Amino acid sequence: MTETHAASAISDADEMEARVIDAIKTVYDPEIPVNIYELGLIYGLNVDPLGDHADIKMTLTAPGCPVAGSMPEWVENAVHHIAGVESVNVELVWEPPWTPQLMSMRAKLELNML
């Protein structure tokens, strides 16, 4: 692969990653009026250099969360609707446990936690 093609692939992957993040930001925890990305529930995001596959590691605010069976599917569906994404793998993880400290400043402001 030439340097130009390599740089183009990186740029495409970066653009796709930004689009994946935007899609994830459309998913909200039904009990908290902040999107799950700003809540700090996304622990890992890896977009294939071609941009057609995304691996996502996420958690929930609590293991007993009533949407534990649904939220990963919501994330998968949101990302799968991006043009060019052919496959999405969402893995629910519990380590490290989620804490409010993982929330973005924006989320803390929205929830009056500052």
C-alpha positions as CSV (number, residue, x, y, z in Angstrom):
1,M,0.0,0.0,0.0
2,T,1.4,3.4,-0.9
3,E,1.7,6.2,1.6
4,T,-1.2,8.0,-0.1
5,H,-3.4,5.0,0.1
6,A,-2.5,4.4,3.7
7,A,-3.2,8.0,4.6
8,S,-6.5,7.8,2.8
9,A,-7.5,4.6,4.6
10,I,-6.6,6.2,8.0
11,S,-8.6,9.3,7.1
12,D,-11.6,7.2,6.0
13,A,-11.4,5.1,9.3
14,D,-11.2,8.3,11.3
15,E,-14.2,9.7,9.5
16,M,-16.1,6.5,10.0
17,E,-15.2,6.4,13.7
18,A,-16.6,10.0,14.1
19,R,-19.8,8.8,12.4
20,V,-20.0,5.8,14.7
21,I,-19.7,8.0,17.7
22,D,-22.4,10.3,16.4
23,A,-24.7,7.2,16.0
24,I,-23.9,6.0,19.5
25,K,-24.8,9.5,20.8
26,T,-28.4,8.9,19.6
27,V,-28.8,6.1,22.2
28,Y,-30.0,7.2,25.6
29,D,-30.4,5.3,28.9
30,P,-34.1,5.5,29.5
31,E,-33.6,6.5,33.1
32,I,-31.0,9.2,32.5
33,P,-31.6,12.1,30.0
34,V,-28.0,11.9,28.6
35,N,-26.7,9.8,25.7
36,I,-24.7,6.8,26.6
37,Y,-21.5,8.1,25.0
38,E,-21.5,11.2,27.3
39,L,-22.4,8.9,30.2
40,G,-19.1,7.1,29.7
41,L,-20.8,3.7,29.0
42,I,-18.6,3.2,25.9
43,Y,-15.4,1.5,27.0
44,G,-13.9,0.7,23.6
45,L,-14.4,1.5,19.9
46,N,-12.5,0.0,17.1
47,V,-13.4,0.7,13.5
48,D,-11.9,-1.4,10.8
49,P,-9.5,0.5,8.6
50,L,-11.9,0.0,5.7
51,G,-14.7,1.4,7.8
52,D,-17.1,-1.4,7.2
53,H,-16.9,-3.0,10.6
54,A,-17.1,-1.7,14.2
55,D,-16.3,-3.4,17.5
56,I,-17.8,-1.7,20.5
57,K,-17.2,-2.5,24.2
58,M,-19.8,-1.0,26.5
59,T,-21.1,-1.3,30.0
60,L,-24.3,-0.2,31.8
61,T,-24.7,2.0,34.8
62,A,-25.5,-1.1,36.9
63,P,-25.5,-4.9,36.3
64,G,-29.2,-5.0,37.2
65,C,-30.1,-2.3,34.7
66,P,-33.6,-3.1,33.3
67,V,-32.4,-2.5,29.7
68,A,-29.3,-4.8,30.0
69,G,-30.7,-7.1,27.3
70,S,-31.8,-4.3,25.0
71,M,-29.3,-1.5,25.1
72,P,-26.4,-3.3,23.3
73,E,-28.9,-4.1,20.5
74,W,-29.9,-0.4,20.4
75,V,-26.3,0.5,19.9
76,E,-25.8,-2.1,17.3
77,N,-28.9,-0.9,15.4
78,A,-27.8,2.7,15.5
79,V,-24.4,2.0,14.2
80,H,-25.6,-0.5,11.6
81,H,-27.7,2.2,10.0
82,I,-24.6,4.1,9.0
83,A,-23.9,3.9,5.2
84,G,-20.9,1.7,4.6
85,V,-21.1,-0.2,7.9
86,E,-21.6,-3.9,7.1
87,S,-21.2,-5.4,10.5
88,V,-21.2,-4.3,14.2
89,N,-20.1,-6.3,17.2
90,V,-21.3,-4.9,20.6
91,E,-19.8,-6.6,23.7
92,L,-21.2,-5.9,27.1
93,V,-18.5,-5.7,29.7
94,W,-18.6,-5.1,33.5
95,E,-14.9,-4.3,34.2
96,P,-14.1,-1.8,35.3
97,P,-17.4,-1.0,37.0
98,W,-19.1,2.2,35.7
99,T,-19.0,5.2,38.1
100,P,-20.3,8.7,37.6
101,Q,-16.7,9.8,37.3
102,L,-16.7,8.3,33.8
103,M,-19.2,10.9,32.6
104,S,-18.2,13.7,30.4
105,M,-18.2,17.3,31.7
106,R,-21.2,17.9,29.4
107,A,-23.2,15.0,31.0
108,K,-22.3,16.2,34.5
109,L,-23.5,19.7,33.6
110,E,-26.7,18.4,32.1
111,L,-27.4,16.4,35.2
112,N,-26.4,19.3,37.6
113,M,-23.5,17.3,39.1
114,L,-21.0,20.2,39.0
